Amino acid sequence: MLKVCLLAVGLLLLFPAITLASSLPVSSITNAINMPLIMQSAPQIDLSFGGEDDLSVAIQALVLITVLSFGPAFVTMMTSFTRIVVVFFFLRMGLGTQQSPPNKVLIGLALFLTIFIMMPTFETINDEAIQPYINDEITQMEALSEASVPLKEFMVRQTRDKELLFFMDMVGQESVEDVQNIPLYVVVPSYVMSELRIAFQIGFMIYLPFMVIDLVVASVLLAMGIMFLPPVLVSLPFKILVFVLTDGWYLLVQSLVQSFN
């Protein structure tokens, strides 16, 4: 019975090929059979360059792909993403929930808040760099130079003078009057250091009330003589309750968004 089933399946699979072969002329089938195997399988590929213009386009595409490869570094180090995601992880540590909210939820929320905060900067980049480049008004290098100016202005506004002057002194950069004259390799590390400092300050302010709740619960359990029950297990519902009753998510997101203005 199994052999009969396999034979029927094989005939069903071969039926379209048999039908197609029967509809072709005999001369076409004979020529296809007599054709060399290399001619049947090898596609025709042309690897030659048409001229200097084609080579220039290939180099521009390579430069664009190289710039896009820095996308994760651009998102995490040159936008508001760093401060937001660090604060969110401090919140989860303070609450004591191991994987709630999950990493994907926190990172997704941080990304959308980053888009919201950075939208004025992105609109400026679109008006001054992307659209002129699309309309062939400026070159690719000029577009990259114009796009870096709004980012520098955003990062310098959020950077302390102490960090910025430190990296400028390290590279021997003199004082400048325009943000455009400060190189990115000076602005970016200064901005990241300032963002981490602010994120840790906000994280401390978030962590402090939760730590007080842990101390109170631990003291009550110790006074009651309950030594076998972990205080964190008892304080977790109280911390979540306090966070929900104070509308913690709204206050936290509101404070983060306003901290960039």
MIDOSE-1310 file (N, C-alpha, C; in nm, 2 decimals, decimal comma, always signed):
residues 261
mlkv	+0,08/-0,12/+0,00/+0,00/+0,00/+0,00/+0,09/+0,13/+0,00; +0,20/+0,12/+0,08/+0,29/+0,24/+0,09/+0,35/+0,26/-0,05; +0,39/+0,16/-0,12/+0,46/+0,17/-0,25/+0,36/+0,23/-0,35; +0,23/+0,19/-0,34/+0,13/+0,25/-0,43/+0,12/+0,40/-0,41
clla	+0,11/+0,44/-0,28/+0,10/+0,58/-0,25/+0,21/+0,66/-0,30; +0,34/+0,61/-0,28/+0,46/+0,68/-0,32/+0,46/+0,69/-0,48; +0,41/+0,59/-0,55/+0,41/+0,59/-0,69/+0,31/+0,70/-0,74; +0,19/+0,71/-0,67/+0,09/+0,81/-0,71/+0,14/+0,95/-0,69
vgll	+0,21/+0,97/-0,58/+0,27/+1,10/-0,55/+0,37/+1,14/-0,65; +0,46/+1,04/-0,69/+0,56/+1,07/-0,79/+0,50/+1,11/-0,92; +0,39/+1,04/-0,96/+0,32/+1,07/-1,09/+0,26/+1,21/-1,09; +0,20/+1,25/-0,97/+0,14/+1,38/-0,96/+0,25/+1,49/-0,97
llfp	+0,37/+1,46/-0,91/+0,48/+1,56/-0,92/+0,53/+1,57/-1,06; +0,54/+1,46/-1,14/+0,59/+1,46/-1,27/+0,49/+1,50/-1,38; +0,36/+1,51/-1,34/+0,26/+1,54/-1,44/+0,28/+1,68/-1,51; +0,31/+1,79/-1,43/+0,33/+1,92/-1,49/+0,45/+1,92/-1,59
aitl	+0,56/+1,85/-1,55/+0,67/+1,85/-1,64/+0,64/+1,77/-1,77; +0,57/+1,66/-1,76/+0,53/+1,58/-1,87/+0,44/+1,66/-1,97; +0,35/+1,74/-1,91/+0,26/+1,82/-1,99/+0,33/+1,93/-2,06; +0,43/+1,99/-1,99/+0,50/+2,10/-2,05/+0,59/+2,05/-2,17
assl	+0,65/+1,93/-2,15/+0,74/+1,87/-2,25/+0,66/+1,83/-2,37; +0,53/+1,78/-2,35/+0,45/+1,74/-2,46/+0,40/+1,86/-2,54; +0,40/+1,98/-2,48/+0,35/+2,09/-2,56/+0,46/+2,16/-2,64; +0,59/+2,13/-2,61/+0,70/+2,19/-2,68/+0,73/+2,12/-2,81
pvss	+0,78/+2,18/-2,91/+0,82/+2,11/-3,04/+0,93/+2,02/-3,01; +0,94/+1,92/-3,10/+1,05/+1,82/-3,08/+1,19/+1,88/-3,10; +1,20/+1,98/-3,19/+1,32/+2,05/-3,22/+1,38/+2,12/-3,10; +1,28/+2,19/-3,03/+1,33/+2,26/-2,91/+1,38/+2,17/-2,80
itna	+1,31/+2,06/-2,78/+1,36/+1,96/-2,68/+1,50/+1,91/-2,72; +1,52/+1,88/-2,85/+1,64/+1,82/-2,90/+1,75/+1,92/-2,88; +1,73/+2,05/-2,91/+1,83/+2,15/-2,90/+1,87/+2,17/-2,75; +1,77/+2,17/-2,66/+1,79/+2,18/-2,52/+1,88/+2,07/-2,46
inmp	+1,85/+1,95/-2,52/+1,93/+1,83/-2,47/+2,07/+1,84/-2,52; +2,09/+1,88/-2,65/+2,22/+1,89/-2,71/+2,30/+2,01/-2,66; +2,24/+2,11/-2,59/+2,31/+2,22/-2,54/+2,41/+2,19/-2,43; +2,53/+2,24/-2,43/+2,62/+2,21/-2,32/+2,57/+2,25/-2,19
limq	+2,61/+2,17/-2,09/+2,56/+2,20/-1,95/+2,60/+2,33/-1,90; +2,72/+2,38/-1,94/+2,76/+2,51/-1,89/+2,67/+2,62/-1,94; +2,63/+2,61/-2,07/+2,54/+2,71/-2,13/+2,40/+2,71/-2,06; +2,36/+2,59/-2,01/+2,23/+2,58/-1,95/+2,23/+2,64/-1,81
sapq	+2,34/+2,63/-1,73/+2,33/+2,66/-1,59/+2,40/+2,80/-1,56; +2,50/+2,84/-1,64/+2,57/+2,96/-1,61/+2,50/+3,08/-1,65; +2,46/+3,18/-1,56/+2,40/+3,30/-1,61/+2,51/+3,40/-1,66; +2,46/+3,49/-1,74/+2,55/+3,59/-1,80/+2,56/+3,71/-1,70
idls	+2,68/+3,73/-1,65/+2,71/+3,83/-1,55/+2,81/+3,93/-1,61; +2,78/+4,05/-1,60/+2,87/+4,16/-1,65/+2,93/+4,23/-1,53; +3,06/+4,22/-1,51/+3,12/+4,29/-1,40/+3,20/+4,41/-1,44; +3,19/+4,46/-1,56/+3,26/+4,57/-1,61/+3,20/+4,70/-1,56
fgge	+3,28/+4,81/-1,55/+3,23/+4,94/-1,52/+3,21/+5,02/-1,65; +3,10/+5,09/-1,65/+3,06/+5,16/-1,77/+3,15/+5,29/-1,79; +3,20/+5,34/-1,68/+3,28/+5,46/-1,70/+3,31/+5,52/-1,56; +3,35/+5,65/-1,56/+3,38/+5,72/-1,44/+3,26/+5,75/-1,36
ddls	+3,15/+5,77/-1,42/+3,02/+5,81/-1,35/+2,97/+5,69/-1,27; +2,98/+5,57/-1,34/+2,94/+5,45/-1,27/+3,02/+5,42/-1,15; +3,15/+5,44/-1,16/+3,24/+5,41/-1,05/+3,22/+5,51/-0,94; +3,18/+5,64/-0,97/+3,15/+5,73/-0,87/+3,02/+5,70/-0,79
vaiq	+2,92/+5,65/-0,87/+2,80/+5,60/-0,80/+2,83/+5,48/-0,71; +2,92/+5,39/-0,75/+2,95/+5,28/-0,67/+3,02/+5,32/-0,54; +3,11/+5,42/-0,55/+3,18/+5,47/-0,43/+3,08/+5,54/-0,34; +2,98/+5,61/-0,40/+2,88/+5,68/-0,31/+2,80/+5,58/-0,24
alvl	+2,76/+5,47/-0,31/+2,68/+5,37/-0,24/+2,76/+5,30/-0,13; +2,89/+5,28/-0,15/+2,97/+5,22/-0,05/+2,98/+5,32/+0,07; +3,00/+5,45/+0,05/+3,00/+5,54/+0,16/+2,87/+5,54/+0,23; +2,76/+5,54/+0,16/+2,63/+5,54/+0,23/+2,61/+5,41/+0,31
itvl	+2,65/+5,30/+0,26/+2,64/+5,17/+0,34/+2,72/+5,18/+0,46; +2,84/+5,24/+0,45/+2,93/+5,25/+0,57/+2,87/+5,34/+0,67; +2,80/+5,45/+0,63/+2,74/+5,54/+0,72/+2,62/+5,47/+0,79; +2,54/+5,39/+0,72/+2,43/+5,32/+0,78/+2,47/+5,22/+0,87
sfgp	+2,59/+5,16/+0,85/+2,64/+5,06/+0,95/+2,66/+5,11/+1,09; +2,68/+5,25/+1,10/+2,69/+5,31/+1,23/+2,55/+5,35/+1,29; +2,45/+5,29/+1,23/+2,31/+5,32/+1,28/+2,29/+5,29/+1,43; +2,33/+5,17/+1,48/+2,31/+5,15/+1,63/+2,39/+5,24/+1,71
afvt	+2,52/+5,27/+1,67/+2,60/+5,37/+1,75/+2,54/+5,51/+1,74; +2,48/+5,54/+1,63/+2,42/+5,68/+1,62/+2,30/+5,69/+1,71; +2,21/+5,58/+1,71/+2,09/+5,59/+1,79/+2,13/+5,59/+1,94; +2,22/+5,51/+1,99/+2,25/+5,50/+2,13/+2,34/+5,61/+2,18
mmts	+2,43/+5,67/+2,10/+2,53/+5,76/+2,15/+2,50/+5,91/+2,11; +2,42/+5,93/+2,01/+2,41/+6,07/+1,96/+2,26/+6,12/+1,97; +2,18/+6,05/+2,05/+2,04/+6,09/+2,07/+2,01/+6,08/+2,22; +1,88/+6,10/+2,25/+1,84/+6,09/+2,39/+1,82/+5,95/+2,44
ftri	+1,85/+5,85/+2,36/+1,82/+5,71/+2,39/+1,90/+5,67/+2,52; +2,02/+5,71/+2,53/+2,11/+5,67/+2,64/+2,05/+5,70/+2,78; +2,01/+5,82/+2,79/+1,96/+5,87/+2,92/+1,83/+5,79/+2,95; +1,74/+5,78/+2,86/+1,61/+5,72/+2,88/+1,62/+5,57/+2,92
vvvf	+1,70/+5,49/+2,84/+1,71/+5,35/+2,86/+1,78/+5,32/+3,00; +1,88/+5,40/+3,03/+1,95/+5,38/+3,16/+1,85/+5,40/+3,28; +1,77/+5,51/+3,27/+1,68/+5,54/+3,37/+1,57/+5,43/+3,38; +1,53/+5,38/+3,27/+1,43/+5,27/+3,27/+1,49/+5,14/+3,34
fflr	+1,61/+5,11/+3,32/+1,67/+4,99/+3,38/+1,69/+5,02/+3,53; +1,72/+5,14/+3,57/+1,73/+5,18/+3,71/+1,59/+5,16/+3,78; +1,49/+5,20/+3,71/+1,35/+5,18/+3,76/+1,32/+5,03/+3,79; +1,36/+4,95/+3,69/+1,33/+4,81/+3,71/+1,41/+4,75/+3,82
mglg	+1,53/+4,79/+3,84/+1,62/+4,74/+3,95/+1,56/+4,79/+4,08; +1,51/+4,91/+4,09/+1,45/+4,97/+4,21/+1,33/+4,89/+4,25; +1,24/+4,86/+4,15/+1,12/+4,79/+4,18/+1,15/+4,65/+4,23; +1,26/+4,59/+4,18/+1,29/+4,45/+4,22/+1,23/+4,35/+4,13
tqqs	+1,17/+4,39/+4,02/+1,11/+4,29/+3,93/+1,23/+4,25/+3,83; +1,25/+4,12/+3,82/+1,36/+4,07/+3,74/+1,35/+4,10/+3,60; +1,24/+4,06/+3,53/+1,22/+4,07/+3,39/+1,09/+4,14/+3,35; +1,04/+4,22/+3,44/+0,91/+4,29/+3,41/+0,93/+4,44/+3,44
ppnk	+0,91/+4,52/+3,35/+0,88/+4,50/+3,20/+1,00/+4,43/+3,13; +0,97/+4,36/+3,03/+1,08/+4,29/+2,96/+1,17/+4,40/+2,89; +1,29/+4,35/+2,85/+1,39/+4,44/+2,78/+1,33/+4,49/+2,65; +1,26/+4,41/+2,58/+1,21/+4,46/+2,45/+1,11/+4,57/+2,47
vlig	+1,03/+4,57/+2,58/+0,93/+4,67/+2,60/+1,00/+4,80/+2,64; +1,10/+4,79/+2,73/+1,17/+4,91/+2,77/+1,25/+4,98/+2,66; +1,32/+4,89/+2,58/+1,39/+4,95/+2,47/+1,30/+5,01/+2,36; +1,19/+4,94/+2,34/+1,09/+4,99/+2,24/+1,03/+5,13/+2,28
lalf	+1,00/+5,14/+2,41/+0,95/+5,26/+2,46/+1,05/+5,37/+2,46; +1,18/+5,33/+2,49/+1,29/+5,43/+2,48/+1,31/+5,48/+2,34; +1,30/+5,39/+2,24/+1,31/+5,43/+2,10/+1,21/+5,53/+2,06; +1,08/+5,50/+2,09/+0,97/+5,59/+2,05/+0,98/+5,72/+2,13
ltif	+1,02/+5,72/+2,25/+1,05/+5,85/+2,32/+1,16/+5,93/+2,26; +1,26/+5,85/+2,21/+1,38/+5,92/+2,14/+1,33/+5,98/+2,02; +1,25/+5,92/+1,94/+1,19/+5,98/+1,82/+1,11/+6,10/+1,85; +1,03/+6,09/+1,95/+0,95/+6,21/+1,99/+1,04/+6,33/+2,03
immp	+1,14/+6,30/+2,11/+1,23/+6,41/+2,16/+1,32/+6,47/+2,04; +1,36/+6,38/+1,96/+1,46/+6,42/+1,85/+1,39/+6,47/+1,73; +1,25/+6,47/+1,72/+1,18/+6,50/+1,60/+1,22/+6,64/+1,55; +1,22/+6,75/+1,63/+1,27/+6,88/+1,58/+1,40/+6,88/+1,51
tfet	+1,50/+6,80/+1,57/+1,63/+6,79/+1,51/+1,63/+6,72/+1,38; +1,55/+6,61/+1,38/+1,54/+6,53/+1,25/+1,47/+6,61/+1,14; +1,37/+6,70/+1,18/+1,31/+6,78/+1,08/+1,41/+6,89/+1,02; +1,49/+6,94/+1,11/+1,60/+7,03/+1,06/+1,70/+6,96/+0,97
inde	+1,74/+6,84/+1,01/+1,83/+6,76/+0,92/+1,76/+6,74/+0,78; +1,63/+6,71/+0,78/+1,56/+6,68/+0,66/+1,55/+6,80/+0,57; +1,53/+6,92/+0,63/+1,52/+7,04/+0,55/+1,65/+7,09/+0,50; +1,75/+7,08/+0,58/+1,88/+7,14/+0,55/+1,98/+7,05/+0,48
aiqp	+1,96/+6,91/+0,49/+2,06/+6,82/+0,43/+1,99/+6,72/+0,34; +1,89/+6,65/+0,38/+1,84/+6,54/+0,30/+1,77/+6,59/+0,18; +1,67/+6,69/+0,20/+1,60/+6,73/+0,08/+1,69/+6,81/-0,02; +1,78/+6,89/+0,02/+1,87/+6,95/-0,08/+1,96/+6,84/-0,15
yind	+2,00/+6,74/-0,08/+2,07/+6,63/-0,15/+1,99/+6,55/-0,25; +1,86/+6,53/-0,21/+1,77/+6,46/-0,30/+1,75/+6,54/-0,43; +1,74/+6,67/-0,41/+1,71/+6,76/-0,53/+1,84/+6,80/-0,60; +1,95/+6,73/-0,57/+2,08/+6,76/-0,64/+2,13/+6,90/-0,62
eitq	+2,10/+6,96/-0,50/+2,14/+7,10/-0,48/+2,28/+7,10/-0,41; +2,31/+6,99/-0,33/+2,44/+6,98/-0,26/+2,49/+6,84/-0,29; +2,62/+6,83/-0,26/+2,69/+6,70/-0,28/+2,67/+6,61/-0,16; +2,71/+6,49/-0,16/+2,69/+6,39/-0,05/+2,77/+6,44/+0,07
meal	+2,90/+6,48/+0,05/+2,98/+6,52/+0,16/+2,92/+6,65/+0,23; +2,87/+6,74/+0,15/+2,81/+6,86/+0,20/+2,68/+6,82/+0,28; +2,61/+6,72/+0,23/+2,49/+6,68/+0,30/+2,52/+6,62/+0,44; +2,63/+6,54/+0,44/+2,67/+6,49/+0,57/+2,72/+6,60/+0,67
seas	+2,79/+6,70/+0,61/+2,83/+6,81/+0,70/+2,71/+6,89/+0,75; +2,62/+6,92/+0,66/+2,50/+6,99/+0,71/+2,42/+6,91/+0,81; +2,41/+6,78/+0,79/+2,33/+6,70/+0,89/+2,39/+6,69/+1,02; +2,53/+6,71/+1,03/+2,59/+6,70/+1,16/+2,57/+6,82/+1,25
vplk	+2,54/+6,93/+1,18/+2,53/+7,06/+1,26/+2,41/+7,05/+1,36; +2,29/+7,02/+1,32/+2,18/+7,01/+1,42/+2,21/+6,91/+1,53; +2,27/+6,80/+1,50/+2,30/+6,70/+1,60/+2,40/+6,76/+1,70; +2,50/+6,83/+1,65/+2,60/+6,89/+1,74/+2,53/+6,99/+1,83
efmv	+2,44/+7,07/+1,77/+2,37/+7,17/+1,86/+2,29/+7,10/+1,96; +2,22/+6,99/+1,93/+2,14/+6,92/+2,03/+2,23/+6,86/+2,14; +2,34/+6,80/+2,10/+2,43/+6,74/+2,20/+2,50/+6,84/+2,29; +2,54/+6,95/+2,23/+2,61/+7,05/+2,31/+2,52/+7,12/+2,41
rqtr	+2,39/+7,13/+2,38/+2,29/+7,19/+2,47/+2,28/+7,10/+2,59; +2,30/+6,97/+2,58/+2,28/+6,87/+2,69/+2,41/+6,84/+2,76; +2,52/+6,90/+2,71/+2,65/+6,86/+2,76/+2,70/+6,97/+2,86; +2,76/+6,92/+2,97/+2,83/+7,02/+3,06/+2,95/+7,08/+3,00
dkel	+2,98/+7,20/+3,03/+3,11/+7,26/+2,98/+3,23/+7,18/+3,03; +3,22/+7,12/+3,15/+3,34/+7,05/+3,21/+3,38/+6,94/+3,12; +3,29/+6,85/+3,07/+3,32/+6,74/+2,98/+3,37/+6,79/+2,85; +3,30/+6,89/+2,79/+3,33/+6,94/+2,66/+3,47/+7,00/+2,66
lffm	+3,50/+7,08/+2,76/+3,64/+7,14/+2,77/+3,75/+7,04/+2,79; +3,71/+6,93/+2,87/+3,81/+6,83/+2,89/+3,85/+6,76/+2,76; +3,76/+6,72/+2,68/+3,80/+6,66/+2,55/+3,86/+6,75/+2,45; +3,82/+6,88/+2,46/+3,88/+6,98/+2,37/+4,02/+7,00/+2,41
dmvg	+4,05/+7,00/+2,54/+4,19/+7,01/+2,58/+4,27/+6,89/+2,55; +4,21/+6,77/+2,55/+4,28/+6,65/+2,52/+4,33/+6,64/+2,38; +4,25/+6,70/+2,28/+4,29/+6,70/+2,14/+4,36/+6,83/+2,10; +4,38/+6,92/+2,20/+4,44/+7,05/+2,16/+4,35/+7,15/+2,09
qesv	+4,22/+7,13/+2,10/+4,12/+7,21/+2,03/+4,10/+7,35/+2,11; +4,12/+7,46/+2,03/+4,11/+7,59/+2,09/+3,96/+7,62/+2,11; +3,93/+7,73/+2,18/+3,79/+7,77/+2,20/+3,74/+7,82/+2,07; +3,61/+7,78/+2,04/+3,55/+7,82/+1,91/+3,42/+7,90/+1,94
edvq	+3,38/+7,97/+1,85/+3,26/+8,06/+1,86/+3,14/+7,99/+1,80; +3,16/+7,89/+1,72/+3,05/+7,82/+1,65/+3,05/+7,67/+1,68; +2,94/+7,61/+1,71/+2,93/+7,47/+1,73/+2,98/+7,39/+1,61; +2,96/+7,44/+1,49/+3,00/+7,37/+1,37/+3,14/+7,34/+1,37
nipl	+3,23/+7,42/+1,43/+3,37/+7,40/+1,43/+3,42/+7,30/+1,53; +3,33/+7,25/+1,61/+3,38/+7,14/+1,71/+3,36/+7,01/+1,64; +3,46/+6,92/+1,63/+3,45/+6,79/+1,56/+3,36/+6,70/+1,64; +3,30/+6,60/+1,57/+3,21/+6,51/+1,63/+3,29/+6,42/+1,73
yvvv	+3,41/+6,38/+1,70/+3,48/+6,30/+1,80/+3,51/+6,36/+1,93; +3,49/+6,49/+1,94/+3,49/+6,56/+2,07/+3,36/+6,58/+2,13; +3,26/+6,60/+2,05/+3,12/+6,63/+2,10/+3,06/+6,50/+2,15; +3,07/+6,39/+2,08/+3,00/+6,27/+2,11/+3,05/+6,21/+2,25
psyv	+3,18/+6,19/+2,28/+3,21/+6,14/+2,41/+3,17/+6,23/+2,52; +3,18/+6,36/+2,50/+3,14/+6,46/+2,60/+2,99/+6,45/+2,63; +2,91/+6,43/+2,52/+2,77/+6,42/+2,54/+2,73/+6,29/+2,61; +2,80/+6,18/+2,58/+2,77/+6,05/+2,64/+2,80/+6,06/+2,79
msel	+2,92/+6,12/+2,83/+2,95/+6,13/+2,97/+2,85/+6,21/+3,05; +2,80/+6,32/+2,99/+2,70/+6,40/+3,05/+2,57/+6,33/+3,07; +2,53/+6,25/+2,96/+2,41/+6,17/+2,97/+2,41/+6,07/+3,08; +2,52/+6,00/+3,09/+2,54/+5,90/+3,19/+2,53/+5,96/+3,33
riaf	+2,59/+6,07/+3,35/+2,59/+6,14/+3,48/+2,44/+6,18/+3,51; +2,37/+6,24/+3,42/+2,23/+6,27/+3,45/+2,14/+6,15/+3,47; +2,17/+6,04/+3,39/+2,09/+5,92/+3,41/+2,11/+5,86/+3,54; +2,23/+5,86/+3,59/+2,26/+5,81/+3,72/+2,20/+5,89/+3,83
qigf	+2,20/+6,02/+3,82/+2,13/+6,11/+3,91/+1,98/+6,08/+3,92; +1,92/+6,07/+3,81/+1,77/+6,04/+3,80/+1,75/+5,90/+3,86; +1,84/+5,80/+3,83/+1,83/+5,67/+3,88/+1,84/+5,66/+4,04; +1,92/+5,75/+4,09/+1,94/+5,76/+4,24/+1,81/+5,81/+4,30
miyl	+1,75/+5,91/+4,24/+1,62/+5,97/+4,29/+1,51/+5,87/+4,28; +1,51/+5,78/+4,18/+1,41/+5,68/+4,17/+1,43/+5,56/+4,27; +1,56/+5,53/+4,28/+1,59/+5,41/+4,37/+1,57/+5,44/+4,52; +1,59/+5,57/+4,56/+1,58/+5,61/+4,70/+1,45/+5,57/+4,77
pfmv	+1,33/+5,60/+4,72/+1,21/+5,57/+4,79/+1,18/+5,42/+4,79; +1,23/+5,34/+4,69/+1,21/+5,20/+4,69/+1,30/+5,14/+4,80; +1,42/+5,20/+4,82/+1,51/+5,14/+4,92/+1,46/+5,17/+5,06; +1,39/+5,28/+5,08/+1,32/+5,31/+5,21/+1,22/+5,21/+5,24
idlv	+1,14/+5,17/+5,14/+1,03/+5,07/+5,15/+1,10/+4,94/+5,19; +1,21/+4,90/+5,13/+1,28/+4,78/+5,16/+1,33/+4,78/+5,31; +1,38/+4,89/+5,35/+1,43/+4,90/+5,49/+1,32/+4,90/+5,59; +1,20/+4,96/+5,56/+1,09/+4,95/+5,65/+1,04/+4,81/+5,66
vasv	+1,02/+4,74/+5,55/+0,97/+4,61/+5,55/+1,07/+4,51/+5,62; +1,20/+4,53/+5,60/+1,30/+4,45/+5,67/+1,29/+4,47/+5,82; +1,28/+4,60/+5,86/+1,27/+4,62/+6,01/+1,15/+4,56/+6,07; +1,03/+4,57/+6,00/+0,91/+4,51/+6,05/+0,92/+4,36/+6,07
llam	+0,98/+4,30/+5,96/+0,99/+4,15/+5,97/+1,09/+4,11/+6,08; +1,20/+4,19/+6,10/+1,29/+4,16/+6,20/+1,23/+4,18/+6,34; +1,15/+4,28/+6,36/+1,08/+4,30/+6,49/+0,98/+4,19/+6,51; +0,92/+4,14/+6,41/+0,82/+4,03/+6,43/+0,89/+3,89/+6,44
gimf	+1,01/+3,89/+6,43/+1,09/+3,76/+6,44/+1,08/+3,67/+6,32; +1,03/+3,73/+6,21/+1,02/+3,65/+6,09/+1,16/+3,66/+6,01; +1,24/+3,55/+6,03/+1,37/+3,56/+5,97/+1,38/+3,48/+5,84; +1,29/+3,39/+5,82/+1,31/+3,30/+5,71/+1,25/+3,36/+5,58
lppv	+1,17/+3,47/+5,59/+1,10/+3,53/+5,47/+1,19/+3,64/+5,42; +1,23/+3,64/+5,29/+1,31/+3,75/+5,24/+1,23/+3,88/+5,24; +1,30/+3,99/+5,28/+1,22/+4,12/+5,28/+1,19/+4,17/+5,14; +1,27/+4,13/+5,04/+1,24/+4,18/+4,91/+1,11/+4,12/+4,86
lvsl	+1,08/+3,99/+4,90/+0,96/+3,93/+4,85/+0,84/+4,00/+4,91; +0,85/+4,05/+5,03/+0,74/+4,12/+5,10/+0,72/+4,26/+5,05; +0,83/+4,33/+5,02/+0,83/+4,47/+4,99/+0,79/+4,49/+4,84; +0,80/+4,39/+4,76/+0,77/+4,40/+4,61/+0,63/+4,45/+4,59
pfki	+0,53/+4,39/+4,65/+0,39/+4,44/+4,62/+0,37/+4,58/+4,67; +0,43/+4,62/+4,78/+0,42/+4,75/+4,83/+0,49/+4,85/+4,74; +0,60/+4,82/+4,68/+0,67/+4,91/+4,59/+0,59/+4,93/+4,46; +0,53/+4,82/+4,41/+0,45/+4,83/+4,29/+0,32/+4,91/+4,32
lvfv	+0,26/+4,89/+4,44/+0,14/+4,97/+4,47/+0,17/+5,12/+4,48; +0,29/+5,15/+4,55/+0,32/+5,29/+4,56/+0,35/+5,35/+4,42; +0,42/+5,28/+4,33/+0,45/+5,33/+4,20/+0,33/+5,35/+4,12; +0,23/+5,26/+4,13/+0,10/+5,28/+4,05/+0,02/+5,39/+4,11
ltdg	+0,01/+5,40/+4,24/-0,08/+5,50/+4,30/-0,02/+5,64/+4,28; +0,11/+5,66/+4,26/+0,17/+5,79/+4,24/+0,17/+5,82/+4,09; +0,12/+5,73/+4,00/+0,12/+5,75/+3,86/+0,26/+5,76/+3,81; +0,34/+5,66/+3,85/+0,49/+5,67/+3,83/+0,53/+5,67/+3,68
wyll	+0,47/+5,60/+3,60/+0,51/+5,60/+3,46/+0,49/+5,74/+3,39; +0,37/+5,80/+3,43/+0,35/+5,93/+3,37/+0,45/+6,03/+3,42; +0,48/+6,03/+3,55/+0,57/+6,13/+3,61/+0,71/+6,10/+3,56; +0,75/+5,98/+3,54/+0,89/+5,95/+3,49/+0,90/+5,99/+3,35
vqsl	+0,81/+5,96/+3,26/+0,82/+5,99/+3,12/+0,81/+6,15/+3,11; +0,73/+6,21/+3,18/+0,72/+6,35/+3,18/+0,85/+6,42/+3,22; +0,91/+6,37/+3,32/+1,04/+6,43/+3,37/+1,15/+6,41/+3,27; +1,15/+6,29/+3,20/+1,25/+6,26/+3,10/+1,24/+6,35/+2,98
vqsf	+1,12/+6,37/+2,93/+1,09/+6,45/+2,82/+1,13/+6,60/+2,85; +1,08/+6,65/+2,96/+1,11/+6,78/+3,00/+1,26/+6,81/+3,03; +1,33/+6,70/+3,07/+1,47/+6,72/+3,10/+1,56/+6,76/+2,97; +1,50/+6,73/+2,85/+1,58/+6,77/+2,73/+1,54/+6,90/+2,68
n	+1,45/+6,97/+2,74/+1,41/+7,11/+2,69/+1,49/+7,21/+2,76
